Amino acid sequence: MKKLALVNGDHIAKAFFNYFRDKDVEIILFDTPDKVIGDFDLILFYNYQGKIPKNGVNLHPSLLPAFDCEGALREAFLAGVKVSGITVVYDGKILAQFPVLIGNSTHFDEFEKEIHNLENLLYPIVIDKILKDEVFDFSDLLGGCGGCRGCH
């Protein structure tokens, strides 16, 4: 059985529990990193600004390296960028990024909701790939290449 520690990830916990429901994975929630006690295959963080341990994975709500701060969502929105997104970092390397477009009439609440929906979709898939020692690919998220048939 694989063991995951999910730190400061209350808003994504449900997505993890649903995704890993029928898999041999145990998920334990922690409020802060200093409360993580025990051996875990991975320690999962959300927008963590401290030192990430060797088996730590961090989901950051921006397209790194831009807006590498605690209030990344609000900072990106207030800066007026037209593309933001999310980034998953493992062992100091970016494993996955996915963009979110911000239209001229987009309200912050809409942008925030879209980011959180994407986090709930992407983060568990990337973690599953790490646990299986597989490489994440966008087709894992999008359910295929889109059917242009250019790769056949």
N, CA, C and O atoms as a GROMACS GRO file, in nm:
protein
  608
    1MET      N    1   0.084  -0.118   0.000
    1MET     CA    2   0.000   0.000   0.000
    1MET      C    3   0.088   0.124   0.000
    1MET      O    4   0.187   0.132   0.074
    2LYS      N    5   0.052   0.221  -0.083
    2LYS     CA    6   0.122   0.349  -0.088
    2LYS      C    7   0.058   0.442   0.015
    2LYS      O    8  -0.063   0.439   0.037
    3LYS      N    9   0.143   0.526   0.076
    3LYS     CA   10   0.093   0.622   0.176
    3LYS      C   11   0.126   0.764   0.130
    3LYS      O   12   0.240   0.795   0.096
    4LEU      N   13   0.023   0.848   0.131
    4LEU     CA   14   0.038   0.988   0.094
    4LEU      C   15   0.003   1.077   0.212
    4LEU      O   16  -0.097   1.053   0.280
    5ALA      N   17   0.084   1.178   0.237
    5ALA     CA   18   0.051   1.282   0.333
    5ALA      C   19   0.007   1.403   0.252
    5ALA      O   20   0.081   1.449   0.165
    6LEU      N   21  -0.111   1.455   0.279
    6LEU     CA   22  -0.162   1.573   0.209
    6LEU      C   23  -0.161   1.688   0.308
    6LEU      O   24  -0.237   1.688   0.405
    7VAL      N   25  -0.075   1.787   0.283
    7VAL     CA   26  -0.054   1.899   0.374
    7VAL      C   27  -0.122   2.024   0.322
    7VAL      O   28  -0.100   2.065   0.208
    8ASN      N   29  -0.204   2.085   0.406
    8ASN     CA   30  -0.270   2.211   0.373
    8ASN      C   31  -0.348   2.201   0.242
    8ASN      O   32  -0.349   2.294   0.162
    9GLY      N   33  -0.413   2.088   0.222
    9GLY     CA   34  -0.484   2.066   0.097
    9GLY      C   35  -0.630   2.034   0.117
    9GLY      O   36  -0.686   1.950   0.046
   10ASP      N   37  -0.693   2.100   0.213
   10ASP     CA   38  -0.833   2.070   0.243
   10ASP      C   39  -0.923   2.081   0.120
   10ASP      O   40  -1.012   1.999   0.100
   11HIS      N   41  -0.899   2.183   0.037
   11HIS     CA   42  -0.988   2.204  -0.077
   11HIS      C   43  -0.965   2.104  -0.190
   11HIS      O   44  -1.046   2.095  -0.282
   12ILE      N   45  -0.855   2.028  -0.186
   12ILE     CA   46  -0.832   1.926  -0.288
   12ILE      C   47  -0.841   1.785  -0.232
   12ILE      O   48  -0.827   1.687  -0.306
   13ALA      N   49  -0.865   1.773  -0.102
   13ALA     CA   50  -0.871   1.641  -0.038
   13ALA      C   51  -0.979   1.553  -0.099
   13ALA      O   52  -0.956   1.435  -0.123
   14LYS      N   53  -1.096   1.608  -0.123
   14LYS     CA   54  -1.207   1.529  -0.178
   14LYS      C   55  -1.170   1.470  -0.314
   14LYS      O   56  -1.202   1.354  -0.343
   15ALA      N   57  -1.102   1.548  -0.395
   15ALA     CA   58  -1.060   1.500  -0.527
   15ALA      C   59  -0.963   1.382  -0.513
   15ALA      O   60  -0.970   1.286  -0.588
   16PHE      N   61  -0.872   1.392  -0.416
   16PHE     CA   62  -0.777   1.282  -0.393
   16PHE      C   63  -0.848   1.157  -0.343
   16PHE      O   64  -0.822   1.047  -0.392
   17PHE      N   65  -0.937   1.174  -0.245
   17PHE     CA   66  -1.009   1.058  -0.192
   17PHE      C   67  -1.094   0.991  -0.302
   17PHE      O   68  -1.102   0.869  -0.308
   18ASN      N   69  -1.157   1.070  -0.386
   18ASN     CA   70  -1.236   1.014  -0.496
   18ASN      C   71  -1.148   0.943  -0.599
   18ASN      O   72  -1.180   0.833  -0.643
   19TYR      N   73  -1.039   1.006  -0.636
   19TYR     CA   74  -0.952   0.950  -0.739
   19TYR      C   75  -0.889   0.818  -0.694
   19TYR      O   76  -0.882   0.722  -0.770
   20PHE      N   77  -0.844   0.814  -0.569
   20PHE     CA   78  -0.774   0.696  -0.520
   20PHE      C   79  -0.864   0.599  -0.444
   20PHE      O   80  -0.815   0.507  -0.378
   21ARG      N   81  -0.994   0.617  -0.452
   21ARG     CA   82  -1.091   0.535  -0.377
   21ARG      C   83  -1.069   0.386  -0.395
   21ARG      O   84  -1.067   0.313  -0.296
   22ASP      N   85  -1.054   0.338  -0.515
   22ASP     CA   86  -1.043   0.195  -0.541
   22ASP      C   87  -0.899   0.151  -0.567
   22ASP      O   88  -0.874   0.045  -0.624
   23LYS      N   89  -0.805   0.235  -0.525
   23LYS     CA   90  -0.664   0.202  -0.545
   23LYS      C   91  -0.602   0.174  -0.409
   23LYS      O   92  -0.656   0.211  -0.306
   24ASP      N   93  -0.489   0.108  -0.410
   24ASP     CA   94  -0.421   0.068  -0.287
   24ASP      C   95  -0.337   0.186  -0.234
   24ASP      O   96  -0.214   0.178  -0.227
   25VAL      N   97  -0.406   0.294  -0.198
   25VAL     CA   98  -0.340   0.416  -0.152
   25VAL      C   99  -0.412   0.468  -0.028
   25VAL      O  100  -0.534   0.478  -0.024
   26GLU      N  101  -0.332   0.501   0.073
   26GLU     CA  102  -0.385   0.561   0.195
   26GLU      C  103  -0.346   0.709   0.196
   26GLU      O  104  -0.230   0.743   0.170
   27ILE      N  105  -0.442   0.796   0.225
   27ILE     CA  106  -0.418   0.940   0.227
   27ILE      C  107  -0.447   0.991   0.368
   27ILE      O  108  -0.554   0.966   0.423
   28ILE      N  109  -0.349   1.062   0.425
   28ILE     CA  110  -0.365   1.120   0.558
   28ILE      C  111  -0.348   1.271   0.545
   28ILE      O  112  -0.252   1.319   0.486
   29LEU      N  113  -0.443   1.345   0.602
   29LEU     CA  114  -0.442   1.491   0.595
   29LEU      C  115  -0.366   1.550   0.714
   29LEU      O  116  -0.376   1.502   0.826
   30PHE      N  117  -0.290   1.657   0.686
   30PHE     CA  118  -0.218   1.731   0.789
   30PHE      C  119  -0.239   1.880   0.765
   30PHE      O  120  -0.244   1.926   0.651
   31ASP      N  121  -0.252   1.956   0.874
   31ASP     CA  122  -0.270   2.101   0.865
   31ASP      C  123  -0.143   2.173   0.825
   31ASP      O  124  -0.145   2.266   0.744
   32THR      N  125  -0.032   2.130   0.882
   32THR     CA  126   0.096   2.196   0.858
   32THR      C  127   0.206   2.092   0.839
   32THR      O  128   0.192   1.979   0.886
   33PRO      N  129   0.314   2.129   0.772
   33PRO     CA  130   0.423   2.034   0.746
   33PRO      C  131   0.487   1.980   0.874
   33PRO      O  132   0.531   1.865   0.878
   34ASP      N  133   0.493   2.062   0.978
   34ASP     CA  134   0.559   2.017   1.101
   34ASP      C  135   0.480   1.909   1.174
   34ASP      O  136   0.533   1.846   1.266
   35LYS      N  137   0.356   1.886   1.136
   35LYS     CA  138   0.275   1.781   1.198
   35LYS      C  139   0.283   1.648   1.124
   35LYS      O  140   0.224   1.549   1.169
   36VAL      N  141   0.355   1.644   1.011
   36VAL     CA  142   0.368   1.521   0.934
   36VAL      C  143   0.461   1.425   1.008
   36VAL      O  144   0.581   1.449   1.020
   37ILE      N  145   0.403   1.318   1.058
   37ILE     CA  146   0.479   1.218   1.133
   37ILE      C  147   0.455   1.082   1.068
   37ILE      O  148   0.341   1.044   1.041
   38GLY      N  149   0.561   1.010   1.043
   38GLY     CA  150   0.550   0.878   0.983
   38GLY      C  151   0.620   0.871   0.849
   38GLY      O  152   0.672   0.970   0.798
   39ASP      N  153   0.621   0.751   0.794
   39ASP     CA  154   0.683   0.728   0.664
   39ASP      C  155   0.576   0.736   0.555
   39ASP      O  156   0.473   0.670   0.563
   40PHE      N  157   0.604   0.817   0.455
   40PHE     CA  158   0.511   0.835   0.344
   40PHE      C  159   0.586   0.820   0.213
   40PHE      O  160   0.702   0.860   0.201
   41ASP      N  161   0.518   0.763   0.116
   41ASP     CA  162   0.577   0.754  -0.017
   41ASP      C  163   0.593   0.892  -0.078
   41ASP      O  164   0.693   0.921  -0.143
   42LEU      N  165   0.492   0.977  -0.057
   42LEU     CA  166   0.498   1.115  -0.104
   42LEU      C  167   0.431   1.206  -0.001
   42LEU      O  168   0.335   1.168   0.065
   43ILE      N  169   0.485   1.326   0.011
   43ILE     CA  170   0.422   1.430   0.092
   43ILE      C  171   0.375   1.536  -0.006
   43ILE      O  172   0.456   1.597  -0.076
   44LEU      N  173   0.245   1.559  -0.010
   44LEU     CA  174   0.184   1.648  -0.107
   44LEU      C  175   0.153   1.783  -0.043
   44LEU      O  176   0.090   1.790   0.062
   45PHE      N  177   0.199   1.888  -0.107
   45PHE     CA  178   0.179   2.023  -0.057
   45PHE      C  179   0.093   2.102  -0.154
   45PHE      O  180   0.083   2.069  -0.272
   46TYR      N  181   0.030   2.206  -0.100
   46TYR     CA  182  -0.042   2.300  -0.184
   46TYR      C  183   0.014   2.439  -0.158
   46TYR      O  184   0.006   2.491  -0.047
   47ASN      N  185   0.071   2.500  -0.261
   47ASN     CA  186   0.124   2.635  -0.255
   47ASN      C  187   0.215   2.654  -0.135
   47ASN      O  188   0.204   2.753  -0.062
   48TYR      N  189   0.304   2.560  -0.114
   48TYR     CA  190   0.396   2.565   0.000
   48TYR      C  191   0.518   2.647  -0.038
   48TYR      O  192   0.577   2.626  -0.144
   49GLN      N  193   0.555   2.741   0.048
   49GLN     CA  194   0.666   2.831   0.019
   49GLN      C  195   0.796   2.792   0.089
   49GLN      O  196   0.899   2.856   0.068
   50GLY      N  197   0.792   2.688   0.173
   50GLY     CA  198   0.911   2.647   0.246
   50GLY      C  199   0.993   2.545   0.169
   50GLY      O  200   0.969   2.520   0.051
   51LYS      N  201   1.090   2.487   0.239
   51LYS     CA  202   1.176   2.385   0.179
   51LYS      C  203   1.096   2.255   0.165
   51LYS      O  204   1.042   2.204   0.262
   52ILE      N  205   1.090   2.204   0.044
   52ILE     CA  206   1.017   2.082   0.014
   52ILE      C  207   1.110   1.962   0.039
   52ILE      O  208   1.222   1.960  -0.013
   53PRO      N  209   1.066   1.863   0.117
   53PRO     CA  210   1.150   1.746   0.140
   53PRO      C  211   1.168   1.664   0.012
   53PRO      O  212   1.097   1.684  -0.086
   54LYS      N  213   1.264   1.572   0.014
   54LYS     CA  214   1.298   1.492  -0.105
   54LYS      C  215   1.178   1.419  -0.164
   54LYS      O  216   1.168   1.409  -0.286
   55ASN      N  217   1.087   1.369  -0.083
   55ASN     CA  218   0.970   1.298  -0.135
   55ASN      C  219   0.847   1.389  -0.139
   55ASN      O  220   0.733   1.342  -0.133
   56GLY      N  221   0.871   1.519  -0.150
   56GLY     CA  222   0.762   1.616  -0.152
   56GLY      C  223   0.725   1.662  -0.292
   56GLY      O  224   0.810   1.677  -0.379
   57VAL      N  225   0.596   1.684  -0.310
   57VAL     CA  226   0.543   1.735  -0.436
   57VAL      C  227   0.462   1.859  -0.402
   57VAL      O  228   0.385   1.858  -0.306
   58ASN      N  229   0.478   1.966  -0.479
   58ASN     CA  230   0.407   2.089  -0.451
   58ASN      C  231   0.322   2.129  -0.571
   58ASN      O  232   0.369   2.131  -0.685
   59LEU      N  233   0.197   2.161  -0.543
   59LEU     CA  234   0.109   2.218  -0.644
   59LEU      C  235   0.106   2.368  -0.622
   59LEU      O  236   0.069   2.414  -0.514
   60HIS      N  237   0.143   2.443  -0.724
   60HIS     CA  238   0.146   2.589  -0.712
   60HIS      C  239   0.044   2.649  -0.808
   60HIS      O  240   0.039   2.611  -0.925
   61PRO      N  241  -0.039   2.742  -0.758
   61PRO     CA  242  -0.145   2.800  -0.843
   61PRO      C  243  -0.098   2.915  -0.932
   61PRO      O  244  -0.155   3.024  -0.930
   62SER      N  245   0.006   2.888  -1.010
   62SER     CA  246   0.048   2.979  -1.116
   62SER      C  247   0.136   2.900  -1.211
   62SER      O  248   0.174   2.786  -1.182
   63LEU      N  249   0.169   2.959  -1.322
   63LEU     CA  250   0.264   2.897  -1.414
   63LEU      C  251   0.402   2.944  -1.372
   63LEU      O  252   0.447   3.051  -1.411
   64LEU      N  253   0.469   2.863  -1.292
   64LEU     CA  254   0.602   2.899  -1.246
   64LEU      C  255   0.696   2.914  -1.364
   64LEU      O  256   0.684   2.840  -1.461
   65PRO      N  257   0.788   3.005  -1.358
   65PRO     CA  258   0.836   3.076  -1.242
   65PRO      C  259   0.760   3.203  -1.208
   65PRO      O  260   0.795   3.272  -1.111
   66ALA      N  261   0.657   3.237  -1.282
   66ALA     CA  262   0.581   3.359  -1.254
   66ALA      C  263   0.498   3.343  -1.126
   66ALA      O  264   0.443   3.236  -1.100
   67PHE      N  265   0.490   3.448  -1.049
   67PHE     CA  266   0.406   3.456  -0.930
   67PHE      C  267   0.435   3.344  -0.830
   67PHE      O  268   0.346   3.273  -0.784
   68ASP      N  269   0.563   3.331  -0.800
   68ASP     CA  270   0.608   3.231  -0.701
   68ASP      C  271   0.593   3.291  -0.562
   68ASP      O  272   0.692   3.324  -0.496
   69CYS      N  273   0.468   3.302  -0.518
   69CYS     CA  274   0.439   3.363  -0.388
   69CYS      C  275   0.315   3.300  -0.329
   69CYS      O  276   0.244   3.225  -0.397
   70GLU      N  277   0.289   3.329  -0.203
   70GLU     CA  278   0.175   3.269  -0.136
   70GLU      C  279   0.041   3.313  -0.197
   70GLU      O  280  -0.050   3.231  -0.207
   71GLY      N  281   0.027   3.436  -0.237
   71GLY     CA  282  -0.097   3.487  -0.295
   71GLY      C  283  -0.094   3.488  -0.446
   71GLY      O  284  -0.136   3.586  -0.508
   72ALA      N  285  -0.047   3.380  -0.505
   72ALA     CA  286  -0.023   3.376  -0.650
   72ALA      C  287  -0.147   3.402  -0.734
   72ALA      O  288  -0.140   3.473  -0.834
   73LEU      N  289  -0.261   3.347  -0.694
   73LEU     CA  290  -0.384   3.367  -0.773
   73LEU      C  291  -0.419   3.515  -0.783
   73LEU      O  292  -0.439   3.569  -0.892
   74ARG      N  293  -0.426   3.579  -0.669
   74ARG     CA  294  -0.463   3.721  -0.666
   74ARG      C  295  -0.357   3.807  -0.735
   74ARG      O  296  -0.390   3.900  -0.808
   75GLU      N  297  -0.230   3.776  -0.712
   75GLU     CA  298  -0.122   3.853  -0.774
   75GLU      C  299  -0.129   3.844  -0.927
   75GLU      O  300  -0.115   3.946  -0.995
   76ALA      N  301  -0.150   3.725  -0.979
   76ALA     CA  302  -0.159   3.708  -1.124
   76ALA      C  303  -0.278   3.784  -1.180
   76ALA      O  304  -0.267   3.852  -1.282
   77PHE      N  305  -0.391   3.773  -1.112
   77PHE     CA  306  -0.512   3.839  -1.159
   77PHE      C  307  -0.494   3.991  -1.158
   77PHE      O  308  -0.527   4.059  -1.255
   78LEU      N  309  -0.443   4.043  -1.048
   78LEU     CA  310  -0.425   4.188  -1.036
   78LEU      C  311  -0.318   4.243  -1.130
   78LEU      O  312  -0.322   4.360  -1.167
   79ALA      N  313  -0.223   4.158  -1.169
   79ALA     CA  314  -0.119   4.201  -1.263
   79ALA      C  315  -0.173   4.214  -1.405
   79ALA      O  316  -0.110   4.274  -1.491
   80GLY      N  317  -0.291   4.156  -1.427
   80GLY     CA  318  -0.353   4.167  -1.559
   80GLY      C  319  -0.303   4.068  -1.662
   80GLY      O  320  -0.323   4.087  -1.782
   81VAL      N  321  -0.238   3.961  -1.616
   81VAL     CA  322  -0.192   3.861  -1.713
   81VAL      C  323  -0.312   3.796  -1.781
   81VAL      O  324  -0.420   3.789  -1.722
   82LYS      N  325  -0.294   3.750  -1.900
   82LYS     CA  326  -0.403   3.687  -1.975
   82LYS      C  327  -0.395   3.535  -1.972
   82LYS      O  328  -0.490   3.466  -2.009
   83VAL      N  329  -0.281   3.482  -1.927
   83VAL     CA  330  -0.264   3.338  -1.912
   83VAL      C  331  -0.199   3.313  -1.776
   83VAL      O  332  -0.094   3.369  -1.745
   84SER      N  333  -0.261   3.231  -1.698
   84SER     CA  334  -0.203   3.184  -1.573
   84SER      C  335  -0.219   3.032  -1.574
   84SER      O  336  -0.225   2.973  -1.682
   85GLY      N  337  -0.226   2.969  -1.459
   85GLY     CA  338  -0.245   2.824  -1.459
   85GLY      C  339  -0.192   2.763  -1.332
   85GLY      O  340  -0.185   2.828  -1.228
   86ILE      N  341  -0.155   2.636  -1.341
   86ILE     CA  342  -0.103   2.564  -1.225
   86ILE      C  343   0.023   2.489  -1.265
   86ILE      O  344   0.045   2.457  -1.382
   87THR      N  345   0.107   2.463  -1.164
   87THR     CA  346   0.233   2.393  -1.183
   87THR      C  347   0.250   2.288  -1.074
   87THR      O  348   0.223   2.314  -0.957
   88VAL      N  349   0.293   2.168  -1.112
   88VAL     CA  350   0.327   2.063  -1.017
   88VAL      C  351   0.478   2.044  -1.022
   88VAL      O  352   0.536   2.019  -1.127
   89VAL      N  353   0.541   2.057  -0.903
   89VAL     CA  354   0.686   2.047  -0.892
   89VAL      C  355   0.721   1.928  -0.803
   89VAL      O  356   0.665   1.911  -0.694
   90TYR      N  357   0.815   1.845  -0.850
   90TYR     CA  358   0.861   1.728  -0.774
   90TYR      C  359   1.012   1.720  -0.786
   90TYR      O  360   1.068   1.725  -0.896
   91ASP      N  361   1.078   1.707  -0.674
   91ASP     CA  362   1.223   1.695  -0.670
   91ASP      C  363   1.291   1.812  -0.742
   91ASP      O  364   1.391   1.794  -0.811
   92GLY      N  365   1.233   1.931  -0.724
   92GLY     CA  366   1.289   2.051  -0.784
   92GLY      C  367   1.265   2.068  -0.933
   92GLY      O  368   1.316   2.161  -0.994
   93LYS      N  369   1.187   1.978  -0.991
   93LYS     CA  370   1.161   1.984  -1.136
   93LYS      C  371   1.012   2.002  -1.162
   93LYS      O  372   0.928   1.946  -1.092
   94ILE      N  373   0.982   2.080  -1.263
   94ILE     CA  374   0.843   2.097  -1.304
   94ILE      C  375   0.799   1.970  -1.378
   94ILE      O  376   0.855   1.934  -1.480
   95LEU      N  377   0.696   1.904  -1.322
   95LEU     CA  378   0.644   1.783  -1.384
   95LEU      C  379   0.526   1.811  -1.476
   95LEU      O  380   0.508   1.745  -1.578
   96ALA      N  381   0.447   1.909  -1.438
   96ALA     CA  382   0.327   1.939  -1.517
   96ALA      C  383   0.289   2.085  -1.499
   96ALA      O  384   0.301   2.142  -1.391
   97GLN      N  385   0.244   2.143  -1.606
   97GLN     CA  386   0.185   2.276  -1.604
   97GLN      C  387   0.063   2.273  -1.695
   97GLN      O  388   0.061   2.202  -1.796
   98PHE      N  389  -0.036   2.351  -1.657
   98PHE     CA  390  -0.154   2.359  -1.742
   98PHE      C  391  -0.206   2.503  -1.736
   98PHE      O  392  -0.219   2.559  -1.627
   99PRO      N  393  -0.235   2.563  -1.850
   99PRO     CA  394  -0.275   2.704  -1.852
   99PRO      C  395  -0.424   2.725  -1.828
   99PRO      O  396  -0.507   2.638  -1.852
  100VAL      N  397  -0.454   2.844  -1.781
  100VAL     CA  398  -0.590   2.894  -1.770
  100VAL      C  399  -0.591   3.034  -1.832
  100VAL      O  400  -0.514   3.121  -1.791
  101LEU      N  401  -0.678   3.054  -1.929
  101LEU     CA  402  -0.688   3.184  -1.994
  101LEU      C  403  -0.776   3.276  -1.911
  101LEU      O  404  -0.876   3.234  -1.854
  102ILE      N  405  -0.736   3.403  -1.904
  102ILE     CA  406  -0.812   3.503  -1.828
  102ILE      C  407  -0.862   3.608  -1.928
  102ILE      O  408  -0.784   3.688  -1.980
  103GLY      N  409  -0.991   3.606  -1.953
  103GLY     CA  410  -1.050   3.702  -2.048
  103GLY      C  411  -1.064   3.841  -1.986
  103GLY      O  412  -1.053   3.859  -1.865
  104ASN      N  413  -1.088   3.939  -2.072
  104ASN     CA  414  -1.102   4.077  -2.026
  104ASN      C  415  -1.219   4.095  -1.930
  104ASN      O  416  -1.214   4.182  -1.843
  105SER      N  417  -1.324   4.015  -1.946
  105SER     CA  418  -1.441   4.030  -1.859
  105SER      C  419  -1.447   3.924  -1.748
  105SER      O  420  -1.548   3.912  -1.678
  106THR      N  421  -1.339   3.848  -1.732
  106THR     CA  422  -1.336   3.744  -1.629
  106THR      C  423  -1.326   3.809  -1.491
  106THR      O  424  -1.243   3.896  -1.468
  107HIS      N  425  -1.413   3.764  -1.401
  107HIS     CA  426  -1.407   3.810  -1.262
  107HIS      C  427  -1.312   3.719  -1.185
  107HIS      O  428  -1.291   3.603  -1.222
  108PHE      N  429  -1.255   3.772  -1.077
  108PHE     CA  430  -1.161   3.694  -0.997
  108PHE      C  431  -1.222   3.562  -0.950
  108PHE      O  432  -1.157   3.458  -0.954
  109ASP      N  433  -1.346   3.567  -0.905
  109ASP     CA  434  -1.413   3.445  -0.855
  109ASP      C  435  -1.420   3.337  -0.963
  109ASP      O  436  -1.404   3.219  -0.933
  110GLU      N  437  -1.444   3.377  -1.087
  110GLU     CA  438  -1.449   3.280  -1.198
  110GLU      C  439  -1.311   3.220  -1.223
  110GLU      O  440  -1.297   3.099  -1.243
  111PHE      N  441  -1.210   3.305  -1.222
  111PHE     CA  442  -1.072   3.261  -1.242
  111PHE      C  443  -1.030   3.164  -1.131
  111PHE      O  444  -0.973   3.059  -1.158
  112GLU      N  445  -1.059   3.201  -1.007
  112GLU     CA  446  -1.024   3.117  -0.893
  112GLU      C  447  -1.092   2.981  -0.901
  112GLU      O  448  -1.030   2.878  -0.874
  113LYS      N  449  -1.220   2.980  -0.938
  113LYS     CA  450  -1.295   2.855  -0.950
  113LYS      C  451  -1.234   2.766  -1.060
  113LYS      O  452  -1.221   2.645  -1.041
  114GLU      N  453  -1.198   2.826  -1.172
  114GLU     CA  454  -1.139   2.748  -1.281
  114GLU      C  455  -1.004   2.689  -1.239
  114GLU      O  456  -0.974   2.574  -1.272
  115ILE      N  457  -0.923   2.766  -1.168
  115ILE     CA  458  -0.794   2.716  -1.118
  115ILE      C  459  -0.817   2.599  -1.023
  115ILE      O  460  -0.751   2.495  -1.036
  116HIS      N  461  -0.910   2.614  -0.929
  116HIS     CA  462  -0.935   2.506  -0.832
  116HIS      C  463  -0.992   2.381  -0.900
  116HIS      O  464  -0.957   2.269  -0.860
  117ASN      N  465  -1.077   2.397  -0.999
  117ASN     CA  466  -1.128   2.281  -1.073
  117ASN      C  467  -1.013   2.207  -1.143
  117ASN      O  468  -1.009   2.084  -1.144
  118LEU      N  469  -0.923   2.283  -1.200
  118LEU     CA  470  -0.808   2.224  -1.268
  118LEU      C  471  -0.716   2.154  -1.169
  118LEU      O  472  -0.664   2.045  -1.198
  119GLU      N  473  -0.694   2.214  -1.053
  119GLU     CA  474  -0.612   2.152  -0.949
  119GLU      C  475  -0.670   2.017  -0.908
  119GLU      O  476  -0.597   1.918  -0.894
  120ASN      N  477  -0.801   2.014  -0.888
  120ASN     CA  478  -0.869   1.891  -0.847
  120ASN      C  479  -0.857   1.782  -0.954
  120ASN      O  480  -0.855   1.663  -0.921
  121LEU      N  481  -0.850   1.821  -1.079
  121LEU     CA  482  -0.838   1.725  -1.188
  121LEU      C  483  -0.693   1.681  -1.208
  121LEU      O  484  -0.666   1.561  -1.218
  122LEU      N  485  -0.601   1.775  -1.214
  122LEU     CA  486  -0.463   1.747  -1.251
  122LEU      C  487  -0.380   1.683  -1.140
  122LEU      O  488  -0.310   1.584  -1.165
  123TYR      N  489  -0.386   1.736  -1.020
  123TYR     CA  490  -0.295   1.693  -0.913
  123TYR      C  491  -0.305   1.543  -0.883
  123TYR      O  492  -0.201   1.477  -0.877
  124PRO      N  493  -0.423   1.486  -0.864
  124PRO     CA  494  -0.429   1.342  -0.838
  124PRO      C  495  -0.372   1.256  -0.953
  124PRO      O  496  -0.310   1.153  -0.928
  125ILE      N  497  -0.394   1.300  -1.076
  125ILE     CA  498  -0.344   1.224  -1.191
  125ILE      C  499  -0.190   1.224  -1.191
  125ILE      O  500  -0.128   1.121  -1.212
  126VAL      N  501  -0.132   1.340  -1.168
  126VAL     CA  502   0.015   1.350  -1.166
  126VAL      C  503   0.071   1.265  -1.052
  126VAL      O  504   0.172   1.197  -1.071
  127ILE      N  505   0.008   1.269  -0.936
  127ILE     CA  506   0.054   1.189  -0.822
  127ILE      C  507   0.044   1.040  -0.855
  127ILE      O  508   0.134   0.963  -0.822
  128ASP      N  509  -0.064   1.000  -0.917
  128ASP     CA  510  -0.079   0.860  -0.957
  128ASP      C  511   0.034   0.818  -1.050
  128ASP      O  512   0.089   0.708  -1.036
  129LYS      N  513   0.070   0.904  -1.144
  129LYS     CA  514   0.180   0.875  -1.236
  129LYS      C  515   0.313   0.861  -1.161
  129LYS      O  516   0.392   0.771  -1.192
  130ILE      N  517   0.337   0.948  -1.064
  130ILE     CA  518   0.461   0.938  -0.984
  130ILE      C  519   0.464   0.805  -0.910
  130ILE      O  520   0.567   0.736  -0.910
  131LEU      N  521   0.353   0.768  -0.847
  131LEU     CA  522   0.346   0.642  -0.772
  131LEU      C  523   0.371   0.521  -0.861
  131LEU      O  524   0.426   0.421  -0.816
  132LYS      N  525   0.330   0.531  -0.987
  132LYS     CA  526   0.349   0.420  -1.082
  132LYS      C  527   0.483   0.431  -1.156
  132LYS      O  528   0.514   0.347  -1.241
  133ASP      N  529   0.562   0.534  -1.123
  133ASP     CA  530   0.689   0.560  -1.190
  133ASP      C  531   0.668   0.576  -1.340
  133ASP      O  532   0.744   0.523  -1.421
  134GLU      N  533   0.563   0.650  -1.375
  134GLU     CA  534   0.532   0.680  -1.514
  134GLU      C  535   0.543   0.830  -1.536
  134GLU      O  536   0.543   0.908  -1.442
  135VAL      N  537   0.552   0.868  -1.661
  135VAL     CA  538   0.563   1.010  -1.697
  135VAL      C  539   0.424   1.065  -1.727
  135VAL      O  540   0.347   1.004  -1.802
  136PHE      N  541   0.393   1.180  -1.669
  136PHE     CA  542   0.266   1.246  -1.698
  136PHE      C  543   0.269   1.300  -1.839
  136PHE      O  544   0.370   1.354  -1.884
  137ASP      N  545   0.158   1.286  -1.908
  137ASP     CA  546   0.141   1.339  -2.042
  137ASP      C  547   0.005   1.408  -2.048
  137ASP      O  548  -0.087   1.366  -1.977
  138PHE      N  549  -0.010   1.510  -2.129
  138PHE     CA  550  -0.138   1.580  -2.136
  138PHE      C  551  -0.253   1.490  -2.175
  138PHE      O  552  -0.367   1.515  -2.137
  139SER      N  553  -0.224   1.384  -2.251
  139SER     CA  554  -0.332   1.292  -2.286
  139SER      C  555  -0.390   1.225  -2.162
  139SER      O  556  -0.505   1.180  -2.164
  140ASP      N  557  -0.311   1.216  -2.053
  140ASP     CA  558  -0.362   1.162  -1.927
  140ASP      C  559  -0.471   1.252  -1.869
  140ASP      O  560  -0.563   1.205  -1.803
  141LEU      N  561  -0.458   1.380  -1.893
  141LEU     CA  562  -0.553   1.479  -1.842
  141LEU      C  563  -0.669   1.501  -1.937
  141LEU      O  564  -0.784   1.513  -1.895
  142LEU      N  565  -0.638   1.506  -2.064
  142LEU     CA  566  -0.738   1.542  -2.163
  142LEU      C  567  -0.812   1.421  -2.221
  142LEU      O  568  -0.908   1.437  -2.295
  143GLY      N  569  -0.767   1.302  -2.186
  143GLY     CA  570  -0.835   1.181  -2.234
  143GLY      C  571  -0.801   1.146  -2.378
  143GLY      O  572  -0.882   1.082  -2.446
  144GLY      N  573  -0.686   1.186  -2.425
  144GLY     CA  574  -0.645   1.151  -2.561
  144GLY      C  575  -0.587   1.271  -2.633
  144GLY      O  576  -0.578   1.380  -2.577
  145CYS      N  577  -0.550   1.250  -2.755
  145CYS     CA  578  -0.479   1.355  -2.830
  145CYS      C  579  -0.574   1.454  -2.896
  145CYS      O  580  -0.528   1.558  -2.945
  146GLY      N  581  -0.700   1.426  -2.899
  146GLY     CA  582  -0.793   1.519  -2.962
  146GLY      C  583  -0.839   1.476  -3.099
  146GLY      O  584  -0.931   1.536  -3.155
  147GLY      N  585  -0.776   1.375  -3.154
  147GLY     CA  586  -0.825   1.316  -3.278
  147GLY      C  587  -0.785   1.384  -3.406
  147GLY      O  588  -0.853   1.366  -3.508
  148CYS      N  589  -0.678   1.463  -3.407
  148CYS     CA  590  -0.639   1.528  -3.534
  148CYS      C  591  -0.579   1.428  -3.631
  148CYS      O  592  -0.566   1.457  -3.750
  149ARG      N  593  -0.543   1.312  -3.582
  149ARG     CA  594  -0.488   1.201  -3.658
  149ARG      C  595  -0.350   1.233  -3.716
  149ARG      O  596  -0.300   1.158  -3.799
  150GLY      N  597  -0.288   1.343  -3.674
  150GLY     CA  598  -0.155   1.379  -3.720
  150GLY      C  599  -0.047   1.287  -3.668
  150GLY      O  600   0.064   1.284  -3.722
  151CYS      N  601  -0.078   1.211  -3.562
  151CYS     CA  602   0.023   1.123  -3.504
  151CYS      C  603   0.005   0.979  -3.551
  151CYS      O  604   0.078   0.891  -3.507
  152HIS      N  605  -0.090   0.953  -3.638
  152HIS     CA  606  -0.114   0.815  -3.682
  152HIS      C  607  -0.054   0.789  -3.818
  152HIS      O  608  -0.065   0.678  -3.870
   0.00000   0.00000   0.00000
